[in-house]
Amino acid sequence: MLLPHKKQEEIIQSPARFKVIRAGRKGGKTIGEVETLGYKAVVANKKTRILKDVFQTGRKVLYIAPTQEQARNIIWESLKSRFGGLGKSNEQRMQMRIKNEDKEHTTIFVGGWENRENYRGLTDVTHITFDEVDTLKDFFVSWKEIFRPMFLDTGGTANFIGTPKKENPNLRRLEKEFEQMGESFATFHFTSMDNPHLPREELEALKKEYIGDKHSYQQEILAEYVEDEGALFRYTALVDMFTNTVDKSNIKYLLVDIADDGTDKTIFSFWNGLECYKIDKYAHLNTEGIINQIREDASKERIPYSNIAVDAIGVGAGVASSSMLSGIVGYKSSYGALRTDKSIVHLPNKHYLKDAPLTSEYKNLRSQCLFELARLVNNHQIAVKTEDGRIKSDIIEELATYQDASIGDGKKMATMKENVKELIGRSPDISDTLIMRMYFVLRDSMLPMEGEEQDKLNNAIFNQFDRAFANQQMHGTK
């Protein structure tokens, strides 16, 4: 039987339905979950907050690890050792049927995240524990689509446990979202040192061994979140994008990222100032269909063509050059960076000369737009309004991948799109439209927007794009 340490007691005594438990290695999180699973399986229904009284297929408790093999290694053997005498185990399926205090039976299911679709539609589920949450791919989409609906008739509970990973910080996002969700949601944090059953001399030895690897010690032993020092976007700021409130300028923009190989979707993102208020996705739209959709949306949303940008690579080139869309911007990430009065190495607003020198310290337009987007996101000046959980997860995953990839030639460069595609296993189409939106931000920062100066600015931009396009045509590149 578990003798809980102080931090474990806090978790046990908490009445919250949904608990994030972030703990250092060997801190006691997994053995604590063995007791939780056993309690949830055995206790009488009236002692819980479960809404359902009659379970036609019997109560069910789930434990989900990253893989089936890990589930067996992490908890199955511990469950058999702890509760094997109380019930019957199915070794092949990793299921344990235990008699509960209501003189009925509860089944504990132990499985891997890779088999999560097998749980879709499962009934009478009263509790789920997700282990090593930061290694679970597409966690938020599957939680909302597969697991959360299981509790609609039972009012079940869930624990989300693990040691943080900076590459896939699901725990961090959960904690951030739980802050706004009331007393039914709680977060807990403890370190390896909080477990009094670990030998102190081993902990001290480990601390000395980690002297040259501070970040690993913080993450694995202290269970602290470690920022990826090269990341362009702060993770918490990415999560905040979907709850930020920004002033609307009532100047609207439309950004279109066009599917190019038959597998990606064409993405339309609509903006009022720096608020993205709608994202539409289309599959199998040809050039004519995209042109007609842009014309229809521009009319409906009252967006001037000069505030519409289209990814002009491949299929998009035909859209951008259409006579039916005269005035829209053909955006190419490989274009040279715009020369603005913003410098990445000087403090802003420190000159007051009318003819401030224009500067550009970026490898290309895409990198310039990415750095500008990161600046605005990190300062909570961008808002994305969507209730689509998959879109939220995709945007966060895509932007969180971008790094400062500068190579020391004096030009700032972000991770190339091809590398992002390889890392996440798909094209970052939705975030591409957020990146493209920064073109208009940069354009408007080039010079004061008045009279003849505005005309000169527009001519300067178009001439720069024309020169870049001519050079690329000459060298046989897109």
C-alpha positions in Angstrom: 0.0 0.0 0.0 1.2 3.5 -0.9 2.3 5.8 1.9 1.8 9.1 0.1 4.3 11.9 0.5 3.1 15.4 1.1 2.8 16.3 -2.6 0.9 13.1 -3.4 -1.5 13.9 -0.5 -2.3 17.3 -2.1 -3.3 15.5 -5.3 -5.4 12.9 -3.5 -7.3 15.4 -1.4 -8.0 17.8 -4.3 -11.7 17.6 -5.4 -10.8 18.7 -9.0 -12.1 16.5 -11.8 -9.2 17.3 -14.1 -5.6 17.3 -12.7 -2.3 18.1 -14.4 0.5 16.5 -12.5 4.0 17.6 -13.5 6.7 15.8 -11.6 10.4 15.0 -11.7 11.8 11.5 -12.4 11.0 9.0 -9.7 9.0 11.7 -7.9 6.2 9.3 -7.3 3.7 10.2 -10.1 3.3 6.7 -11.6 3.0 4.8 -8.3 0.5 7.4 -7.3 -1.5 6.7 -10.4 -1.5 3.0 -9.6 -3.3 3.8 -6.4 -5.6 6.3 -8.2 -6.6 3.6 -10.8 -7.3 1.1 -8.0 -9.3 3.5 -6.0 -11.4 4.6 -9.0 -12.0 1.0 -9.8 -13.0 -0.3 -6.4 -14.7 2.5 -4.5 -18.5 2.6 -4.3 -20.1 4.9 -6.9 -21.9 7.0 -4.1 -18.5 8.0 -2.7 -17.5 9.6 -6.0 -19.0 12.5 -8.1 -19.9 10.2 -10.9 -23.2 11.2 -12.4 -24.3 7.8 -13.6 -25.9 5.1 -11.4 -26.4 2.2 -13.8 -23.5 0.9 -15.9 -24.8 -1.6 -18.4 -21.4 -2.7 -19.5 -19.7 -2.2 -16.2 -17.6 0.7 -15.0 -14.3 1.3 -16.9 -11.1 3.0 -15.9 -8.4 3.7 -18.5 -4.6 4.2 -18.4 -3.0 5.4 -21.6 0.8 5.5 -22.0 2.7 6.7 -25.2 2.9 3.1 -26.5 1.5 -0.3 -25.7 4.9 -1.5 -24.8 5.5 1.4 -22.4 2.1 0.8 -20.9 3.1 -2.8 -20.1 6.5 -1.8 -18.7 5.4 1.3 -16.8 2.2 0.2 -15.0 0.8 -3.2 -16.0 3.2 -5.2 -13.9 2.6 -2.8 -10.9 -1.1 -3.1 -11.3 -1.0 -6.9 -11.2 1.3 -6.8 -8.2 -0.9 -4.4 -6.3 -4.4 -5.6 -7.2 -3.9 -9.0 -8.9 -5.5 -10.8 -5.9 -8.7 -8.7 -6.2 -9.6 -9.6 -9.8 -8.9 -11.4 -13.0 -6.2 -10.2 -15.5 -6.2 -10.7 -19.2 -2.5 -10.6 -20.1 -3.0 -10.3 -23.9 -5.4 -7.4 -23.7 -3.9 -5.9 -20.6 -7.2 -5.6 -18.9 -8.0 -6.3 -15.2 -11.5 -7.0 -14.0 -11.9 -6.0 -10.3 -15.0 -6.4 -8.0 -16.0 -3.0 -6.6 -17.9 -2.0 -3.4 -21.2 -1.9 -5.3 -20.9 -5.7 -5.7 -20.4 -5.2 -9.4 -17.2 -5.2 -11.6 -14.9 -2.5 -12.9 -12.5 -3.1 -15.8 -9.1 -1.4 -15.9 -7.9 -0.9 -19.5 -4.2 -0.4 -20.0 -3.1 0.7 -23.5 -0.9 2.8 -25.8 -1.6 6.1 -27.4 -1.0 4.7 -30.9 -4.1 2.6 -30.4 -6.3 5.5 -29.3 -8.9 5.1 -32.1 -9.8 1.7 -30.6 -11.3 3.6 -27.6 -13.6 5.7 -29.7 -17.2 5.2 -28.5 -16.3 3.3 -25.3 -19.1 3.6 -22.8 -19.3 3.7 -19.0 -15.8 5.3 -18.6 -15.4 7.0 -15.2 -11.7 7.8 -15.2 -8.7 8.2 -17.5 -5.0 8.7 -16.7 -2.8 9.9 -19.5 0.9 9.3 -18.8 3.9 11.1 -20.3 1.6 13.6 -21.9 4.4 15.6 -23.5 5.2 12.6 -25.8 1.6 12.2 -27.0 1.2 13.3 -30.6 -1.9 15.4 -31.6 -3.0 15.2 -27.9 -5.5 18.0 -27.8 -7.3 16.9 -30.9 -7.7 13.3 -29.7 -8.6 14.4 -26.2 -11.5 16.5 -27.5 -12.6 14.1 -30.2 -12.2 10.7 -28.6 -11.8 10.8 -24.8 -13.6 13.9 -23.4 -17.0 12.9 -24.9 -16.8 9.6 -22.9 -17.7 11.6 -19.8 -20.9 13.1 -21.1 -23.1 10.7 -19.2 -20.7 9.8 -16.4 -19.1 13.1 -15.3 -15.8 11.2 -15.2 -12.4 12.4 -14.1 -9.0 12.6 -15.8 -5.3 13.0 -14.7 -2.6 14.2 -17.1 0.8 13.3 -15.8 4.4 13.4 -16.9 7.8 15.1 -16.9 8.0 18.1 -19.2 9.5 18.0 -22.7 10.3 21.2 -24.5 9.7 19.7 -27.9 6.0 18.9 -27.4 4.8 20.8 -24.3 1.3 19.5 -23.9 1.5 19.8 -20.1 2.4 23.4 -20.4 -0.6 24.1 -22.6 -2.9 22.2 -20.3 -1.7 24.2 -17.3 -2.1 27.5 -19.2 -5.7 26.6 -20.3 -6.6 25.3 -16.8 -5.8 28.7 -15.3 -9.0 30.0 -16.9 -11.3 27.1 -16.3 -12.4 27.2 -12.6 -12.2 24.9 -9.6 -12.8 21.7 -11.5 -9.3 22.0 -13.0 -6.1 21.9 -11.0 -2.4 21.7 -11.5 0.3 20.2 -9.3 4.1 20.3 -9.5 6.7 18.4 -7.5 10.3 17.5 -8.0 12.3 14.3 -7.5 13.5 15.7 -4.2 9.9 15.8 -2.9 9.9 12.0 -2.8 11.2 11.1 0.7 11.7 7.5 -0.3 14.6 8.3 -2.7 18.1 8.1 -1.1 19.4 11.6 -0.4 23.0 10.7 -1.3 21.8 9.6 -4.8 20.0 12.8 -5.4 23.1 14.8 -4.3 25.3 12.8 -6.6 23.0 13.3 -9.5 22.9 17.1 -8.9 26.7 17.2 -9.1 26.7 15.1 -12.3 24.3 17.5 -13.9 26.4 20.6 -13.3 27.4 20.9 -16.9 23.8 20.2 -18.1 21.7 22.7 -16.3 18.7 22.4 -18.6 18.4 18.6 -18.4 18.5 18.9 -14.6 15.8 21.5 -14.6 13.6 19.5 -16.8 14.1 15.9 -15.6 14.7 16.4 -11.9 13.0 19.7 -11.0 10.2 19.2 -13.6 10.6 22.8 -14.7 9.7 24.1 -18.1 12.8 24.9 -20.1 12.5 27.4 -22.9 14.0 26.4 -26.2 16.6 29.2 -26.5 16.6 29.3 -30.3 12.8 29.3 -30.6 11.3 32.4 -32.2 8.0 32.1 -30.4 7.4 31.7 -26.7 5.1 28.8 -26.1 2.8 30.5 -23.6 2.4 33.4 -26.0 1.3 31.0 -28.8 -1.4 29.5 -26.5 -2.5 33.1 -25.6 -3.1 34.0 -29.2 -6.5 32.3 -29.0 -7.7 34.4 -26.0 -5.9 37.7 -26.8 -8.0 40.8 -27.3 -6.6 43.3 -29.8 -7.9 46.6 -31.1 -9.6 46.3 -34.5 -8.6 48.8 -37.1 -11.6 48.0 -39.4 -9.1 47.6 -42.2 -9.5 44.1 -43.5 -7.1 41.7 -45.1 -7.3 38.3 -46.8 -4.3 35.9 -47.0 -4.5 32.8 -49.2 -2.1 29.8 -49.1 -2.7 27.6 -52.1 -2.5 23.8 -52.2 0.2 22.9 -54.7 0.5 19.1 -54.8 -3.1 17.8 -54.4 -2.7 16.8 -50.7 -2.5 20.2 -48.9 -5.6 22.3 -48.4 -6.0 25.9 -49.7 -6.3 28.1 -46.7 -8.1 31.5 -46.5 -7.5 33.6 -43.4 -9.5 36.8 -42.8 -8.2 39.6 -40.7 -9.5 42.8 -39.1 -6.3 44.6 -38.2 -4.2 42.1 -36.3 -7.1 39.9 -35.4 -7.6 36.8 -37.5 -11.3 36.4 -37.2 -12.0 33.5 -39.6 -10.0 30.6 -41.2 -11.5 28.6 -44.1 -10.0 25.4 -45.6 -10.8 24.1 -49.1 -9.8 20.8 -50.7 -9.5 20.2 -54.5 -10.0 23.8 -55.6 -8.5 24.5 -59.0 -7.2 27.9 -60.2 -10.5 29.0 -61.5 -12.3 28.0 -58.2 -9.7 29.8 -56.1 -10.1 33.0 -58.1 -13.9 32.9 -57.9 -13.7 32.2 -54.1 -11.4 35.1 -53.6 -13.7 37.4 -55.6 -16.7 36.2 -53.6 -15.0 36.6 -50.2 -13.6 40.0 -51.1 -17.0 41.3 -52.0 -18.8 39.7 -49.0 -16.2 40.8 -46.4 -15.5 44.2 -48.2 -11.8 43.6 -48.5 -9.9 45.7 -51.1 -7.8 43.8 -53.6 -4.7 45.7 -52.5 -5.2 44.1 -49.0 -5.2 40.5 -50.4 -2.0 38.5 -50.7 -1.7 35.1 -52.4 1.2 32.6 -52.2 2.4 33.0 -55.7 4.5 29.8 -56.0 3.4 27.0 -58.4 -0.4 27.0 -58.8 -0.6 30.3 -56.9 1.3 32.1 -59.7 -1.7 31.7 -62.0 -4.0 33.1 -59.3 -1.8 36.1 -58.5 -1.5 37.0 -62.1 -5.1 36.7 -63.0 -6.6 39.8 -64.7 -9.8 39.1 -62.6 -7.8 39.9 -59.4 -5.9 43.0 -60.6 -4.2 44.7 -57.6 -3.7 41.7 -55.3 -0.2 40.9 -54.0 1.7 37.9 -55.3 3.7 36.8 -52.2 6.9 34.8 -52.6 8.9 33.9 -49.5 12.1 33.9 -51.5 11.8 37.6 -52.3 14.3 39.9 -50.7 13.4 41.5 -47.4 11.6 44.8 -47.5 13.8 47.7 -46.5 12.0 49.4 -43.6 12.9 52.0 -40.9 12.9 49.2 -38.4 16.3 47.8 -37.4 16.8 44.6 -35.5 19.9 46.0 -33.9 18.7 49.5 -33.0 16.1 50.6 -30.5 12.8 51.7 -32.0 11.8 55.4 -32.1 15.3 56.7 -31.4 15.5 58.8 -34.6 13.3 61.7 -35.6 14.7 62.5 -39.1 12.2 62.7 -41.9 14.5 60.7 -44.2 15.5 57.9 -41.8 17.8 55.3 -43.5 16.0 52.2 -44.7 17.5 49.0 -43.4 17.1 45.3 -44.0 19.0 42.6 -42.0 17.0 39.5 -43.1 17.9 36.7 -45.5 14.6 36.9 -47.3 11.0 38.1 -47.1 9.8 35.0 -45.3 12.4 35.3 -42.5 11.6 39.0 -42.1 7.9 38.2 -41.8 8.5 35.3 -39.3 10.6 37.5 -37.0 7.9 40.2 -37.2 5.2 37.7 -36.4 7.2 36.4 -33.5 7.6 39.9 -32.1 3.9 40.6 -32.3 2.9 37.2 -30.9 5.3 37.3 -28.0 4.0 40.8 -27.1 0.4 39.5 -27.3 -0.5 41.8 -30.2 -1.9 39.0 -32.4 -5.3 37.4 -31.9 -6.7 34.3 -33.6 -10.4 33.6 -33.1 -11.4 30.0 -33.8 -13.2 27.3 -31.9 -11.7 24.6 -34.1 -9.3 22.6 -31.8 -7.5 21.1 -34.7 -6.7 24.5 -36.2 -5.4 25.7 -32.8 -3.2 22.7 -32.4 -1.9 23.0 -35.9 -1.0 26.7 -35.5 0.8 26.1 -32.2 2.7 23.1 -33.5 3.7 24.9 -36.7 4.9 28.1 -35.2 6.6 26.4 -32.2 8.9 24.7 -34.6 10.5 27.8 -36.0 14.0 28.7 -34.8 16.5 31.4 -35.3 18.5 29.7 -38.0 20.9 32.6 -38.8 24.3 31.5 -40.0 26.5 34.5 -38.9 26.5 36.4 -42.2 24.7 39.4 -40.7 21.3 38.3 -42.1 18.6 37.0 -39.8 17.1 33.8 -41.0 14.3 31.5 -39.7 13.9 27.8 -40.1 13.2 26.9 -43.8 9.7 25.7 -44.6 11.1 22.4 -46.0 12.7 21.7 -42.6 9.4 22.5 -40.8 7.5 20.1 -43.0 10.0 17.3 -42.2 9.8 17.9 -38.5 6.0 18.0 -38.2 5.2 15.6 -41.1 3.0 18.0 -43.1 3.0 21.4 -44.7 2.5 24.3 -42.3 -0.2 25.8 -44.4 -2.3 27.6 -41.8 0.6 29.4 -40.1 1.8 30.4 -43.6 -1.1 32.7 -43.8 -0.2 34.3 -40.5 3.3 34.8 -41.8 2.0 36.4 -45.0 -0.1 38.8 -43.0 3.1 40.4 -41.8 3.9 41.6 -45.3 1.2 44.3 -44.9 2.6 45.1 -41.4 6.0 45.6 -42.9 4.8 47.5 -45.9 3.0 50.0 -43.7 6.1 50.6 -41.6 8.3 51.6 -44.5 7.5 55.3 -44.7 4.8 57.7 -43.5 1.5 56.9 -45.4 0.6 60.3 -46.9 -0.1 61.6 -50.4 2.8 61.4 -52.8 4.9 59.5 -50.3 2.4 56.6 -50.3 2.6 56.4 -54.1 6.4 56.4 -54.0 6.2 53.6 -51.4 3.9 51.5 -53.5 6.1 51.9 -56.5 9.2 51.0 -54.5 7.6 47.8 -53.3 6.4 46.7 -56.7 9.8 47.6 -58.3 11.5 45.5 -55.6 9.2 42.5 -56.3 9.6 43.0 -60.1 13.4 43.0 -59.8 13.4 39.9 -57.6 11.1 38.1 -59.9 13.2 39.0 -63.0 16.3 37.7 -61.2 14.7 34.5 -60.3 13.4 33.9 -63.8 16.9 34.6 -65.2 18.4 31.9 -62.8 15.6 29.5 -63.4 14.2 29.5 -59.8 10.7 30.1 -58.5 
